[in-house]
Amino acid sequence: MVEEVTPEEVEEELEDDDVQIVDIRNPPQYADGHIPGAINIPMAELPRRVGEYDWNEEIVVVCPIGQSSIQAAKLIKSFEGVDDDARIASMEGGYRAWDGDLETEE
């Protein structure tokens, strides 16, 4: 079972700088606006790219509506490069529920 966190919880964690945000949308969607500091790994690329990153102890996966991020979180959690005690969650409601700031790509 993947834990789900609310967008409000994600905003609080961003203020503490304790969380790594993984945005699994496609690059054009990511460029149009993403949670500040998020890294973009499209869902289709995640299985082959999961080994490219040094994963934090706290990871939140974000997608458009909060469904595919659950599957992505399970995949990241199963990767041997992620600590067994890492907290890996999906943001409930995805970007549809996000009311915070967004960064855009120039």
Backbone as a chain_set.jsonl record, in Angstrom:
{"seq": "MVEEVTPEEVEEELEDDDVQIVDIRNPPQYADGHIPGAINIPMAELPRRVGEYDWNEEIVVVCPIGQSSIQAAKLIKSFEGVDDDARIASMEGGYRAWDGDLETEE", "coords": {"N": [[0.831, -1.184, 0.0], [0.574, 2.172, -0.869], [1.349, 5.178, 0.658], [-0.683, 8.096, 0.829], [-0.387, 11.578, 0.535], [-1.573, 14.824, 1.382], [-1.951, 17.766, -0.721], [-1.471, 20.002, 0.879], [0.144, 18.991, 2.908], [2.379, 18.394, 1.382], [3.188, 20.969, 0.622], [3.974, 21.979, 3.145], [6.141, 20.278, 3.682], [7.841, 21.029, 1.617], [8.55, 23.582, 2.448], [10.166, 22.958, 4.581], [12.173, 21.79, 3.233], [12.618, 19.052, 3.009], [11.796, 17.114, 1.261], [11.659, 15.184, -1.739], [10.39, 15.795, -4.829], [8.791, 14.047, -7.377], [7.799, 14.369, -10.56], [5.707, 12.856, -12.75], [4.58, 13.434, -15.166], [4.371, 14.174, -18.752], [7.097, 15.805, -20.568], [6.238, 18.358, -21.86], [3.957, 19.059, -20.3], [5.124, 19.256, -17.774], [6.885, 21.402, -18.259], [5.06, 23.46, -18.612], [4.222, 24.011, -16.055], [5.149, 23.193, -12.792], [5.548, 21.702, -9.522], [7.621, 23.578, -7.409], [11.054, 22.818, -7.607], [10.687, 20.18, -8.332], [11.577, 17.078, -9.919], [11.546, 15.845, -13.243], [10.41, 12.883, -14.382], [9.072, 11.144, -16.72], [6.33, 8.845, -16.59], [6.454, 6.66, -18.397], [9.171, 6.442, -18.78], [10.223, 5.915, -16.331], [10.857, 3.208, -15.305], [13.348, 2.629, -16.56], [14.916, 4.775, -15.842], [15.031, 5.079, -13.116], [17.297, 4.334, -11.716], [19.078, 6.415, -12.099], [19.154, 8.373, -10.187], [19.936, 9.827, -6.979], [18.231, 8.972, -4.291], [16.155, 10.612, -1.926], [15.269, 10.456, 1.599], [12.644, 11.006, 1.838], [10.102, 10.982, -0.412], [7.858, 12.234, -2.782], [5.507, 11.446, -5.172], [4.053, 12.812, -8.081], [1.258, 13.281, -10.222], [-1.156, 13.964, -12.888], [-3.824, 13.49, -11.738], [-3.534, 11.986, -9.435], [-3.533, 9.193, -9.585], [-1.865, 7.515, -11.341], [0.47, 8.123, -10.089], [0.522, 6.604, -7.818], [1.169, 4.038, -8.727], [3.694, 4.634, -9.759], [5.049, 5.353, -7.421], [5.108, 2.887, -6.117], [6.828, 1.516, -7.836], [9.219, 3.002, -7.558], [9.692, 2.539, -4.847], [10.269, -0.169, -4.892], [12.76, -0.257, -6.014], [16.157, -1.114, -5.686], [18.008, 0.834, -5.001], [16.82, 2.575, -3.3], [16.411, 3.413, 0.06], [15.232, 1.084, 2.5], [13.753, 2.162, 4.585], [12.829, 4.526, 3.594], [10.414, 7.102, 3.024], [7.895, 6.932, 0.827], [5.537, 8.421, -1.122], [2.342, 9.182, -2.655], [0.931, 12.087, -4.095], [-2.138, 13.038, -3.092], [-4.875, 13.494, -5.218], [-3.34, 14.725, -7.15], [-2.002, 17.101, -9.567], [-4.373, 18.361, -10.098], [-5.452, 18.898, -7.621], [-3.582, 20.554, -6.508], [-2.775, 23.653, -5.149], [-0.765, 25.36, -4.795], [2.282, 27.263, -5.489], [3.708, 27.297, -8.807], [6.453, 26.371, -10.847], [7.791, 27.333, -13.997], [9.184, 26.306, -17.15], [11.457, 28.053, -19.119]], "CA": [[0.0, 0.0, 0.0], [1.313, 3.427, -0.961], [0.787, 6.278, 1.447], [-1.062, 9.303, 0.094], [-0.267, 12.804, 1.313], [-2.36, 15.908, 0.804], [-1.15, 18.864, -1.251], [-1.078, 20.867, 1.99], [1.291, 18.346, 3.559], [3.516, 18.557, 0.478], [3.644, 22.359, 0.757], [4.69, 22.086, 4.419], [7.417, 19.578, 3.535], [8.679, 21.852, 0.746], [9.07, 24.676, 3.265], [11.235, 22.39, 5.403], [13.178, 21.3, 2.282], [12.897, 17.664, 3.362], [11.111, 16.19, 0.374], [12.025, 15.131, -3.152], [9.173, 15.68, -5.624], [8.972, 13.411, -8.678], [6.671, 14.677, -11.445], [5.744, 11.81, -13.774], [3.885, 13.857, -16.391], [5.262, 14.299, -19.899], [7.883, 17.041, -20.505], [5.511, 19.61, -22.103], [3.125, 19.373, -19.137], [6.062, 19.68, -16.738], [7.385, 22.732, -18.627], [3.97, 24.428, -18.436], [4.117, 24.347, -14.641], [5.378, 22.068, -11.89], [5.855, 22.046, -8.139], [9.01, 24.057, -7.333], [12.077, 21.848, -7.249], [10.357, 18.824, -8.785], [12.303, 16.502, -11.042], [10.618, 15.273, -14.205], [10.688, 11.549, -14.93], [7.789, 10.65, -17.233], [5.974, 7.489, -16.159], [6.93, 5.666, -19.364], [10.63, 6.351, -18.68], [10.61, 5.658, -14.951], [11.547, 1.942, -15.051], [14.749, 2.62, -17.007], [15.645, 5.924, -15.315], [14.987, 5.118, -11.657], [18.659, 4.179, -11.215], [19.883, 7.61, -12.381], [19.002, 9.377, -9.136], [20.184, 9.575, -5.568], [16.91, 9.187, -3.724], [16.055, 11.123, -0.56], [14.519, 9.642, 2.562], [11.237, 11.355, 1.7], [9.808, 11.161, -1.837], [6.438, 12.335, -3.128], [5.302, 11.322, -6.613], [2.909, 13.623, -8.479], [0.747, 13.098, -11.582], [-2.287, 14.874, -13.088], [-4.992, 13.335, -10.855], [-3.234, 11.198, -8.253], [-3.712, 7.75, -9.778], [-0.65, 6.864, -11.85], [1.56, 8.373, -9.144], [0.535, 5.483, -6.874], [1.952, 2.984, -9.376], [5.079, 5.096, -9.843], [5.609, 5.267, -6.07], [5.393, 1.464, -5.881], [8.008, 1.185, -8.622], [10.384, 3.609, -6.906], [9.887, 1.839, -3.571], [10.834, -1.491, -5.154], [14.119, -0.119, -6.544], [17.136, -1.433, -4.642], [18.758, 2.029, -4.642], [16.036, 3.363, -2.345], [16.477, 2.831, 1.402], [14.024, 0.386, 2.941], [12.97, 2.987, 5.495], [12.428, 5.773, 2.927], [8.966, 7.342, 2.951], [7.541, 7.194, -0.561], [4.096, 8.661, -1.119], [1.682, 9.78, -3.81], [0.153, 13.253, -3.691], [-3.578, 12.836, -3.26], [-5.527, 14.44, -6.122], [-2.406, 15.184, -8.184], [-1.973, 18.53, -9.873], [-5.737, 18.88, -10.063], [-5.697, 19.361, -6.259], [-2.494, 21.446, -6.083], [-3.149, 25.056, -5.154], [0.447, 26.112, -4.482], [3.055, 27.869, -6.57], [4.256, 26.456, -9.874], [7.587, 26.872, -11.633], [7.68, 27.009, -15.423], [10.432, 26.263, -17.91], [11.516, 29.136, -20.12]], "C": [[0.88, 1.253, 0.0], [0.587, 4.491, -0.146], [0.407, 7.422, 0.515], [-0.952, 10.489, 1.042], [-1.056, 13.897, 0.605], [-1.44, 16.966, 0.203], [-0.666, 19.812, -0.144], [0.132, 20.299, 2.731], [2.546, 18.502, 2.704], [4.064, 19.978, 0.583], [4.435, 22.558, 2.044], [6.067, 21.443, 4.32], [8.371, 20.35, 2.635], [9.302, 23.009, 1.524], [10.229, 24.203, 4.13], [12.368, 21.837, 4.548], [13.573, 19.849, 2.554], [12.407, 16.654, 2.336], [11.642, 16.302, -1.051], [10.737, 14.877, -3.934], [9.521, 15.091, -6.984], [7.693, 13.62, -9.481], [6.732, 13.693, -12.611], [4.975, 12.175, -15.043], [4.889, 13.974, -17.542], [5.966, 15.671, -19.871], [7.125, 18.328, -20.843], [4.609, 20.018, -20.93], [3.99, 19.901, -17.99], [6.537, 21.109, -17.011], [6.323, 23.814, -18.423], [3.779, 24.836, -16.981], [4.235, 23.126, -13.767], [5.669, 22.577, -10.48], [7.322, 22.468, -8.075], [9.974, 22.979, -6.842], [11.821, 20.432, -7.709], [11.296, 18.38, -9.898], [11.289, 15.821, -11.944], [11.141, 13.941, -14.713], [9.351, 11.014, -15.42], [7.566, 9.182, -16.876], [6.534, 6.429, -17.099], [8.439, 5.45, -19.279], [11.105, 5.906, -17.3], [11.333, 4.321, -14.749], [13.021, 1.951, -15.467], [15.571, 3.763, -16.419], [15.725, 5.976, -13.797], [16.39, 5.015, -11.042], [19.55, 5.389, -11.417], [19.951, 8.586, -11.214], [19.468, 8.878, -7.781], [18.888, 9.949, -4.859], [16.988, 9.649, -2.274], [15.33, 10.123, 0.327], [13.025, 9.883, 2.449], [10.979, 11.734, 0.243], [8.297, 11.245, -2.011], [6.332, 12.342, -4.644], [3.998, 12.033, -6.974], [2.568, 13.365, -9.942], [-0.468, 14.016, -11.753], [-3.421, 14.728, -12.071], [-4.748, 12.443, -9.64], [-3.438, 9.704, -8.379], [-2.431, 7.06, -10.241], [0.537, 7.094, -10.919], [1.631, 7.263, -8.086], [1.377, 4.344, -7.451], [3.432, 3.362, -9.455], [5.76, 5.013, -8.478], [5.958, 3.822, -5.725], [6.661, 1.047, -6.613], [9.268, 1.743, -7.964], [10.707, 2.868, -5.608], [10.559, 0.48, -3.778], [12.283, -1.437, -5.647], [15.135, -0.312, -5.421], [17.978, -0.229, -4.206], [18.033, 2.941, -3.674], [16.087, 2.651, -0.992], [15.147, 2.203, 1.786], [13.146, 1.25, 3.835], [12.582, 4.344, 4.9], [10.906, 5.874, 2.899], [8.651, 7.758, 1.511], [6.025, 7.279, -0.639], [3.639, 9.218, -2.464], [0.92, 11.001, -3.31], [-1.295, 13.048, -4.084], [-4.17, 13.924, -4.177], [-4.644, 14.986, -7.22], [-2.435, 16.686, -8.385], [-3.362, 19.16, -9.871], [-6.045, 19.475, -8.683], [-4.66, 20.373, -5.769], [-2.909, 22.907, -6.239], [-1.94, 25.958, -4.897], [1.107, 26.703, -5.706], [3.503, 26.83, -7.58], [5.453, 27.163, -10.501], [7.31, 26.511, -13.08], [9.062, 27.004, -16.048], [10.371, 27.353, -18.968], [11.636, 28.555, -21.508]], "O": [[1.819, 1.361, 0.789], [-0.626, 4.669, -0.257], [1.096, 7.683, -0.471], [-1.368, 10.418, 2.198], [-1.188, 13.892, -0.619], [-0.271, 17.052, 0.578], [0.433, 20.359, -0.234], [1.031, 21.039, 3.129], [3.639, 18.715, 3.227], [5.279, 20.169, 0.628], [5.462, 23.237, 2.036], [7.049, 21.995, 4.816], [9.581, 20.332, 2.859], [10.453, 23.372, 1.283], [11.167, 24.958, 4.384], [13.412, 21.456, 5.077], [14.726, 19.466, 2.354], [12.587, 15.451, 2.525], [12.025, 17.381, -1.504], [10.07, 13.863, -3.726], [10.43, 15.57, -7.664], [6.633, 13.107, -9.121], [7.697, 13.694, -13.375], [4.744, 11.319, -15.897], [6.099, 13.883, -17.335], [5.481, 16.596, -19.219], [7.344, 19.332, -20.165], [4.514, 21.202, -20.609], [3.63, 20.87, -17.323], [6.587, 21.932, -16.097], [6.652, 24.955, -18.097], [3.229, 25.903, -16.707], [3.524, 22.14, -13.958], [5.996, 23.748, -10.286], [8.181, 21.784, -8.631], [9.75, 22.326, -5.823], [12.661, 19.558, -7.495], [11.749, 19.186, -10.71], [10.288, 15.284, -11.469], [12.172, 13.873, -15.383], [8.572, 10.485, -14.627], [8.503, 8.383, -16.865], [7.038, 5.403, -16.64], [8.935, 4.391, -19.663], [12.273, 5.557, -17.129], [12.357, 4.302, -14.066], [13.854, 1.344, -14.794], [16.799, 3.73, -16.488], [16.418, 6.831, -13.245], [16.633, 5.554, -9.962], [20.687, 5.389, -10.944], [20.734, 9.536, -11.253], [19.407, 7.687, -7.474], [18.501, 11.118, -4.837], [17.79, 9.138, -1.492], [14.846, 9.089, -0.134], [12.225, 9.068, 2.906], [11.563, 12.687, -0.272], [7.55, 10.436, -1.461], [6.981, 13.14, -5.32], [2.983, 11.891, -6.293], [3.452, 13.246, -10.791], [-0.779, 14.78, -10.84], [-3.936, 15.735, -11.585], [-5.683, 12.175, -8.885], [-3.509, 9.01, -7.365], [-1.967, 6.12, -9.597], [1.507, 6.337, -10.958], [2.697, 7.016, -7.522], [2.2, 3.757, -6.749], [4.31, 2.525, -9.246], [6.93, 4.64, -8.394], [6.991, 3.563, -5.107], [7.479, 0.305, -6.068], [10.268, 1.036, -7.829], [11.873, 2.604, -5.315], [11.331, 0.032, -2.93], [12.958, -2.466, -5.692], [14.991, 0.256, -4.338], [18.601, -0.272, -3.145], [18.572, 3.971, -3.269], [15.841, 1.448, -0.902], [14.079, 2.714, 1.448], [11.925, 1.09, 3.844], [12.068, 5.21, 5.608], [10.204, 4.871, 2.767], [9.092, 8.809, 1.046], [5.317, 6.34, -0.274], [4.442, 9.658, -3.287], [0.329, 10.966, -2.23], [-1.626, 12.903, -5.261], [-3.985, 15.117, -3.938], [-5.137, 15.644, -8.136], [-2.834, 17.443, -7.501], [-3.5, 20.365, -9.662], [-6.805, 20.438, -8.578], [-4.847, 20.985, -4.717], [-3.335, 23.339, -7.31], [-2.08, 27.176, -4.795], [0.569, 26.654, -6.812], [3.657, 25.65, -7.264], [5.464, 28.383, -10.663], [6.668, 25.498, -13.361], [9.993, 27.623, -15.534], [9.348, 27.542, -19.627], [11.7, 29.301, -22.485]]}, "num_chains": 1, "name": "protein.A"}
